[in-house]
Amino acid sequence: MDGYHFFEEFRDEAQRESAGNVIAVNMADGSFVQEGGICYRAVCPADDHRGPNSPVTMALFNVEYLGARCKQVDERRARDVHPALFEYLERLA
């Protein structure tokens, strides 16, 4: 998926237990500053669905969360962890 970087979410800051979800950050659109920090446009799990392989939504995403609770992964790993994310991204293409 061109233009996206993928970040696997973890349940703990030590990044030992995967949450079973991935955040796709749209790097092509660049970042911007919003109250609370630097943000990117991203596709991420919807707030009301936080189980593994959650339904996703478009959102503005604060990079501080990525550094604290996520680890960048390649597309293959992202597809294995969160197939629902790629179903959504492929519908956008």
Order of alpha helices (4+ residues) and beta strands (2+ residues): beta-beta-beta-beta-beta-alpha-beta-alpha-alpha
